[in-house]
Amino acid sequence: MSKRDTSPPSELVSAAQALDSELLRFEALSEQLKEAPLTSEKHLERASKTLKDLADLDDALRLRVGALVQAITGVRNRQQAQADAVNVRAQELQQRTEVFKDLLTRYGALGQSAADLNGRMQEFAALRQQATRTEEEDARLTEVFTSLQARMAEVADEAATLSGAAEEAKFSDIGRQAESLRQQLLSARNKLGLLHQSLGKQG
């Protein structure tokens, strides 16, 4: 047997069932009064008693109707309270979705910046691997290195800012991904610095 089968009926159901029960009694007594013979003193007394019972039932019905109306009002108030709570949650969902989309857009931009940096690092590696370089090429190598170092620091700072914003907004997945990207950028920046130092020693 399920929990629903064993739980007591709600106030609304109880009120409706009580009203329905009283209505059935009222209808039965009404039919009984309409069909009762009125040809003897006993018949008249019985009909009078039935009429009094109907009057009592009529009062009871008014009370049952009032109880049902009260139960319906209670249900309506509960439904409105739930609707208000759902509306608040829906607004929260919309706000959280907008925050998430903004963080995701910023993370996507970081990823693009990282991809651009990767291309520039390949350019630096290609220049560095040249056995002989002109003064212009050496100058270009230094220019690329300096620009890369600065841009890597900028993107790493952007990743740190994004990670902090994501953690504050309780979107930890984006926060961790941004922090991971920051660590990768700093590691690559350090390796780039070591490469440049070794290049200076070779020169």
C-alpha atoms as one frame of an Amber mdcrd trajectory, in Angstrom:
protein
   0.000   0.000   0.000   1.422   3.384  -0.970   1.835   6.374   1.317  -0.896
   8.160  -0.626  -3.344   5.332   0.175  -2.706   5.548   3.930  -2.534   9.331
   4.338  -5.669  11.110   5.643  -7.749  13.080   3.143  -7.043  16.778   2.794
  -9.220  19.461   4.337 -10.698  20.188   0.915 -11.562  16.543   0.239 -13.019
  16.088   3.728 -15.195  19.192   3.370 -16.416  18.114  -0.071 -17.186  14.583
   1.123 -19.095  15.897   4.157 -21.145  18.247   1.974 -21.866  15.483  -0.517
 -23.017  13.187   2.292 -25.383  15.825   3.674 -26.725  16.534   0.173 -27.516
  12.858  -0.347 -29.428  12.780   2.955 -31.284  15.969   2.043 -32.269  14.585
  -1.363 -33.406  11.292   0.165 -35.576  13.025   2.777 -36.979  15.376   0.134
 -38.075  12.417  -1.991 -39.481  10.722   1.077 -41.527  13.823   1.954 -42.842
  14.227  -1.595 -43.994  10.604  -1.772 -45.325  10.315   1.801 -49.097   9.827
   2.093 -51.001  12.469   4.038 -54.160  10.492   4.803 -53.882   9.870   8.541
 -52.692  11.467  11.748 -49.714   9.116  11.786 -48.838  10.124   8.207 -49.081
  13.800   9.111 -46.862  13.380  12.172 -44.282  11.445  10.143 -44.326  14.081
   7.397 -43.918  16.860   9.997 -40.925  15.090  11.492 -39.391  14.661   8.026
 -39.981  18.353   7.350 -38.198  19.269  10.601 -35.308  16.950   9.722 -35.063
  18.697   6.346 -34.930  22.102   8.051 -32.148  20.863  10.340 -30.321  19.438
   7.349 -30.686  22.724   5.512 -28.873  24.463   8.385 -26.218  21.751   8.341
 -25.799  22.158   4.580 -25.141  25.870   4.982 -22.408  25.037   7.473 -20.937
  22.404   5.136 -20.956  24.850   2.229 -19.198  27.406   4.427 -16.571  24.834
   5.411 -16.018  23.908   1.765 -15.655  27.562   0.771 -13.136  28.014   3.580
 -11.214  24.936   2.427 -11.215  26.217  -1.170  -9.923  29.577   0.045  -7.167
  27.795   1.949  -6.200  25.810  -1.153  -6.221  28.977  -3.256  -3.960  30.740
  -0.734  -1.566  27.758  -0.688  -1.522  27.683  -4.481  -0.811  31.424  -4.616
   2.003  31.055  -2.105   3.516  28.269  -4.223   3.056  30.326  -7.391   4.850
  33.264  -5.754   7.695  30.979  -4.682   7.942  29.539  -8.200   8.017  33.046
  -9.658  10.852  34.044  -7.316  12.755  30.899  -8.281  12.138  31.556 -11.986
  13.617  35.040 -11.642  16.586  33.602  -9.771  17.038  31.021 -12.529  16.998
  33.758 -15.178  19.553  35.822 -13.260  21.815  32.808 -12.693  21.561  31.863
 -16.368  22.614  35.376 -17.389  25.557  35.290 -14.982  26.582  31.854 -16.297
  26.360  32.997 -19.934  28.497  36.043 -19.148  31.130  33.915 -17.404  31.087
  31.421 -20.262  31.521  34.217 -22.817  34.455  35.594 -20.853  35.992  32.135
 -20.612  35.559  31.680 -24.360  37.378  34.970 -24.940  40.176  33.761 -22.673
  40.428  30.583 -24.699  40.721  32.636 -27.884  43.421  34.791 -26.300  45.296
  31.639 -25.282  45.023  30.308 -28.832  46.390  33.592 -30.208  49.272  33.421
 -27.750  50.026  29.882 -28.875  50.354  31.099 -32.451  52.696  33.868 -31.401
  54.772  31.411 -29.366  55.149  29.265 -32.479  56.378  32.340 -34.311  58.898
  32.961 -31.508  60.046  29.328 -31.632  60.482  29.492 -35.406  62.601  32.661
 -35.157  64.635  31.202 -32.311  65.450  28.007 -34.199  67.084  29.857 -37.063
  70.807  29.015 -37.083  71.735  32.501 -38.218  69.750  35.679 -37.800  70.142
  39.202 -39.034  70.082  42.121 -36.645  66.544  42.806 -37.803  65.550  39.238
 -37.011  67.194  39.472 -33.577  65.306  42.666 -32.957  62.083  40.972 -34.095
  62.777  38.047 -31.759  63.197  40.400 -28.806  60.069  42.285 -29.822  58.025
  39.084 -30.026  59.386  37.902 -26.672  58.600  41.174 -24.895  55.125  41.329
 -26.411  54.449  37.697 -25.523  55.569  38.144 -21.929  53.351  41.178 -21.477
  50.321  39.607 -23.149  50.697  36.366 -21.197  50.702  38.346 -17.971  47.585
  40.238 -19.085  45.682  37.087 -20.023  46.784  35.373 -16.795  45.418  38.346
 -14.838  42.159  38.134 -16.809  41.953  34.436 -15.975  42.498  35.172 -12.279
  39.762  37.819 -12.355  37.390  35.431 -14.091  38.202  32.626 -11.674  37.437
  34.897  -8.719  34.174  36.080 -10.278  33.096  32.515 -11.049  33.868  31.307
  -7.525  32.015  34.277  -6.044  29.019  33.460  -8.242  29.303  29.811  -7.099
  30.063  28.503 -10.597  33.078  26.528  -9.412  33.556  24.581 -12.661  34.302
  27.741 -14.640  36.379  29.020 -11.736  38.566  25.907 -11.757  38.931  25.974
 -15.547  39.957  29.633 -15.507  42.462  28.974 -12.718  43.875  26.012 -14.660
  44.296  28.221 -17.714  46.029  30.850 -15.575  48.476  28.243 -14.265  49.188
  27.027 -17.816  49.825  30.596 -18.973  52.197  31.330 -16.103  54.052  28.058
 -16.737  54.370  28.837 -20.441  55.542  32.366 -19.596  58.251  31.000 -17.323
  59.382  28.524 -19.991  59.459  31.340 -22.518  61.672  33.370 -20.191  64.057
  30.457 -19.798  64.224  30.038 -23.567  65.049  33.696 -23.991  67.760  33.478
 -21.343  69.340  30.511 -23.083  69.176  32.433 -26.329  71.099  35.306 -24.755
  73.764  32.927 -23.448  74.152  31.399 -26.910  74.543  34.831 -28.391
